[in-house]
Amino acid sequence: MSAFIDSIVLARKEAADDAGALSEGVTQLQQHNRDLKQHIAQLDAEAVKEATAGWGTNDRKLIVSLCARTKSQLRRTAAKYRELYDEDFREAVQSETSGNYGKLVS
């Protein structure tokens, strides 16, 4: 990833007066940001699936995947979870948690 950012910084220096080049750089950065958000959503969806699979729940993994995320990140994770596993994200989490803890993570 650092090589990508370095290439953008270099292009910015080389094309400081070229509006077209700067616009292309912004477009590339925006696409990179969208791709990164989707990658994080996939990692979180996979972590939630692993945390809720089998006997018991891996609380640490579940908390890291859910409690440190914004609403928009959770929406992306829920959509990716549906795409990957054809299951409802909220139902999967609620079925594995209960009480106040269940309310917190779902």
N, C-alpha and C positions, 0 to 999 in steps of 0.2 A: 504494500500500500504506500509506503514511503516513496517508492520510485514514482508512483503515479502523482503524488502531491508535488514531488520535486520537479517533475516534468511540467506541471501546471505553473509552478513558480518561475521556472526558466522561461517558459513561453510568455508569461506575463512581462518579464524583463525584456525579452527580445521584441515584443510587439506592443510596447507601452503606448504607442501612438496609433495602433491599428485597431479600430473599433470592431471590425469583423473578427479578428483573431481573439480579442477579448470576449466577445459575445460567444464564440465557439468554446472558449475555455470555461465560461460560466455554464454553458449547456452541458459540457462534459462533467463538471463538478456536480451539477444537479442530478445527472444520471447516476453518477457514482454514489451520491447520497441516497437516492432511491434504492439502488442495488444493495447498499449496506443495510438499510432499514429492513429490506426483505430477508437478507441473510440473518440478521439478528432475530427476526420473527421466526424463521425456520429453526434456529438454534433453540429458542425458547419453547417452541411447540414440541420439539424433540425432547427437551429436558422435562417438560410437563408430562409427556407420555411415559418417559422412563420413571419419573417420580411417582406416578400413579399406577404403574404396572406391578403385577405380582402381589405378594402379601405385604400389607402395610404401605405406608407412604413415606417417601424420602422427603421429609419436611424441609431440610436445608435447600435441596434443589428446587423444590416447589416455591419456597419463599423468595429465593434469588430470582427465579423466573417470573414471578408475578408481582411481588410487593415493591420492587424498585423500578417499576415501569409506569409510564404515563398512560392515560386512557387511550390515546391514539396508538401507542405501542401495543397495548393489550388488544385493541381491535385488529391490528395487523397479525398478532400472534393467533388470535381466535380464527381469523380467516385462513391463515396458513395451516392451523391445526385441522380445520375442516377439509382443506385441500389434501393434506397428507393422509389423514386417517378416516375421513368421511364420518366424523363424530362431532358432536357439539362440545366445544371447549368448556363452557360453563358447567354443563352436565357432568363431564368427566371429572372436573375438579370437585364439584359438589358431592359426587358419589364417593369420593375418597376422603372427604374431610367432614367434620361435624363440630357442633358447638360454636363457641366464640371464634375458635380458630378457623372453622369452616366459613364463617361470615367474613372474617378478615381476608382470606385468600380468594373468595369467590365474590 
